[in-house]
């Protein structure tokens, strides 16, 4: 397959998996935190060349869940008023907090019974903003309709 076709396929997969191309999300973080791509890569715990490949579509996904979790943590930190106001100390603190984090992917916080949907919805609301929940629902809904419905329910203001 030609390079440009591979890139287009990877960008389409990113839209499906992450809601938008990762290059867009990463560029937003570079601007929001006024850092270089290399600095952002270091905060995320990924090599600069790997981040560049993901951003350009030469790679489709971020394989390390902890890196993806850190990226999402930074996206949430943009919502902090001092960070949004681009106060240097707040920017540094947010970046350092994420750099030092050791996120894990665990099943312990997810309810195990289908009738526990209310708990799941409340948990999802605490973990993610409505945009992320809608994007996840769109990505998962066709294959996992129960999860998609729970994500959409959590994304609504109730």
C-alpha positions in Angstrom: 0.0 0.0 0.0 1.3 3.5 -0.9 2.4 5.7 2.0 -0.4 8.3 1.5 -3.0 5.6 1.5 -1.6 4.1 4.8 -1.6 7.6 6.3 -5.2 8.2 5.2 -6.3 4.7 6.6 -4.5 5.5 9.9 -6.1 8.9 10.2 -9.5 7.3 9.6 -8.8 4.7 12.3 -7.8 7.5 14.7 -11.1 9.3 14.0 -12.9 6.0 14.8 -10.9 5.1 17.9 -10.1 8.5 19.4 -12.9 10.8 18.0 -10.5 12.8 15.9 -7.0 12.6 14.5 -4.4 12.4 17.3 -2.4 15.1 15.5 -5.2 17.6 16.2 -5.4 16.6 19.8 -1.7 16.8 20.3 -1.4 20.1 18.6 -4.1 21.5 20.9 -2.0 20.4 23.9 1.2 21.9 22.4 -0.6 25.2 22.0 -2.4 25.1 25.4 0.7 24.3 27.4 3.1 26.3 25.2 5.5 23.4 24.8 7.3 21.8 21.9 6.3 18.4 20.6 9.5 16.9 22.1 8.6 18.4 25.5 5.1 17.1 25.3 6.4 13.6 24.3 8.6 13.6 27.4 5.6 14.5 29.7 3.5 11.8 28.1 6.2 9.2 28.4 6.6 8.5 24.7 9.6 9.1 22.4 9.4 12.3 20.2 9.7 10.3 17.0 6.9 8.0 18.0 4.7 11.0 18.9 5.5 12.5 15.5 4.6 9.2 13.7 1.2 9.1 15.5 0.5 12.8 14.8 1.3 12.4 11.1 -0.7 9.3 10.7 2.3 7.1 9.9 1.2 5.1 13.0 -2.5 4.6 13.8 -2.5 4.3 17.6 -0.8 4.9 20.9 0.0 1.4 22.0 0.8 2.2 25.7 -2.4 2.8 27.7 -0.5 4.9 30.2 0.6 7.3 27.5 -3.0 7.7 26.3 -4.2 8.2 29.9 -1.6 11.0 30.4 -2.8 12.7 27.2 -6.3 12.6 28.4 -5.2 13.9 31.8 -3.6 16.9 30.1 -6.7 17.5 28.1 -8.7 17.7 31.3 -6.2 20.0 32.9 -6.8 22.5 30.1 -10.2 23.0 31.8 -8.5 24.3 35.0 -9.1 28.1 35.1 -5.5 29.0 35.8 -4.3 26.7 33.1 -6.8 28.0 30.6 -5.6 31.5 31.6 -2.1 30.3 30.7 -0.6 31.3 34.0 3.0 30.0 33.8 3.0 28.4 37.3 -0.3 26.6 36.6 1.0 25.3 33.2 4.2 24.0 34.8 2.3 22.4 37.7 -0.1 20.6 35.4 2.7 19.3 33.2 4.7 18.1 36.1 1.6 16.4 37.7 1.0 14.5 34.5 4.7 13.7 34.0 4.9 12.2 37.5 1.6 10.3 37.2 1.6 6.5 37.0 -1.8 5.8 35.5 -2.9 2.2 35.3 -5.7 0.5 33.4 -7.8 -1.4 36.0 -11.1 -3.1 36.1 -11.5 -2.5 39.8 -13.5 0.7 39.5 -16.1 -0.6 36.9 -19.3 -2.1 38.3 -19.7 -5.8 37.4 -23.5 -6.1 37.2 -25.5 -4.7 34.3 -28.1 -3.4 36.7 -25.5 -1.1 38.2 -25.8 1.2 35.2 -26.5 4.2 37.4 -23.1 3.7 39.3 -21.4 3.3 36.0 -22.9 6.5 34.5 -21.9 8.5 37.7 -18.4 7.1 37.5 -18.1 8.0 33.8 -19.2 11.5 34.5 -16.5 11.9 37.1 -13.8 10.5 34.8 -14.5 12.2 31.5 -16.2 15.3 30.0 -19.3 15.0 27.8 -17.3 15.4 24.6 -15.0 12.5 25.4 -18.0 10.4 26.4 -19.8 11.1 23.1 -16.7 10.3 21.1 -16.2 7.0 23.0 -19.9 6.2 22.4 -19.5 6.8 18.7 -16.4 4.7 18.6 -17.9 1.8 20.5 -21.6 2.0 20.0 -21.9 -0.3 16.9 -19.8 -3.1 18.3 -20.8 -2.7 22.0 -24.3 -1.2 22.1 -24.7 -1.5 25.9 -21.4 0.5 26.5 -22.3 3.0 23.8 -25.7 3.6 25.4 -24.1 4.0 28.9 -21.6 6.5 27.5 -24.3 8.5 25.8 -26.3 8.5 29.0 -23.3 9.7 31.0 -22.7 12.5 28.4 -26.1 14.0 28.9 -26.8 16.6 31.6 -29.3 14.9 33.9 
